[in-house]
Amino acid sequence: MKRASTRPVRAGTVTIGGGHPIVVQSMCATKTQDVEATTNQARLLHEAGAGLVRIAIDSAKDVEALAKIRANVPEANIVIDLQENYRLISQVAPLVSKVRYNPGHLYHHEKSKTVRDKVAFIAETALKNDIALRVGVNCGSVDPEMAARFDGADEPRLAGVTAMVESALEHCRMLDDLGFTRYVVSMKDSDPRKVIEGNVRFAAARPDVPLHLGVTEAGMPPDGVIKTRIAFEQLLSRGIGDTLRVSLTLPFAEKWREVEAGNQIIADVEAGRFRSVPVFQDHGLNIISCPSCSRVENEAFIELAMKVKEMSAYAKPYDVTIAVMGCRVNGPGETDDADLGLWCAPNFVNLKRGQEELGAFPYDAVLDRLKIELDAVIETKKPLTAV
């Protein structure tokens, strides 16, 4: 398989880029503070073939749990996903192989400091602890200044791609200026077209930087695998991509299926086996749901996503997008572009129509209201002649 000539970035016992085998990743879906459950899941993912196992960290208690998990699963290359508190890197860096930060989150935290100062702190800590970094930009959470600067720069179907790519390039320049080059970049969205376009543009501008591929909120199998495969086949076949994750909404015990799907896609592309996958369509019902990760605040989110898919099947002949998000990180912003959006809190579900908030509903009642809103959306659309 054709591979881009990116520089090698070591993360624990694996090397990303530099012609090394593509590294498949996955993420623990259990609560980080549930040490036993997260230990078991990290071990399960490692044994399934995950070269890197990601865990979310958002508090001092999460860090305490991480130390125990690290001791329990020393064989796994653990990656930490920092949330808003970027300073936690100083506590987690001695325990992990790699840290991912989101430029959009840096913008919102400690606004008295410049973004460059925050990046410098992250880079200095990573260097001292001999770990790698990932600059993880999501189309739905680009910092407001960057989003405003490039508002309208893209055609509607690729809205936000330029801001996402420019954010990634800006952070690369910061890290390079600081003398830190042990990093990879990811640019993700729930739309495969945006993932393809963003990564193609970035690879042209910075062919030296290893890329982590992913389609966010891809949803449930088989649709989630299909969306991801569309993006990965088009990118991997061009030599773009050094590590990847297939983000699926799955029961916690089945998270290994992300690793299986990732390895299968790589094997097919390497062998020149491109499956008969339908071209990603602009038309018809589109269900977006985020992966079941440790940020999910109520496991009932997974069952809800499946019920939404089942209930809404009658809307297949219409251009309707429904987004189901499992936490406060992805929920508020990444449901804005959907016709109907649900983002799940611990005890209730926030329902939106576009960017309009319709209220918070109990888990066992939100489907009834969702159906009412879905019927109202359908009334504004014409059925497609073929889906």
Beta strands, then each sheet from edge to edge (+ up, - down):
strand 1: 9-11
strand 2: 14-16
strand 3: 23-27
strand 4: 52-57
strand 5: 78-82
strand 6: 98-101
strand 7: 132-138
strand 8: 183-188
strand 9: 211-213
strand 10: 243-245
strand 11: 286-289
strand 12: 321-325
strand 13: 340-344
strand 14: 349-353
strand 15: 356-361
sheet 1: 1+ 2-
sheet 2: 3+ 4+ 5+ 6+ 7+ 8+ 9+ 10+ 3+
sheet 3: 11+ 12+ 13+ 14- 15+
end
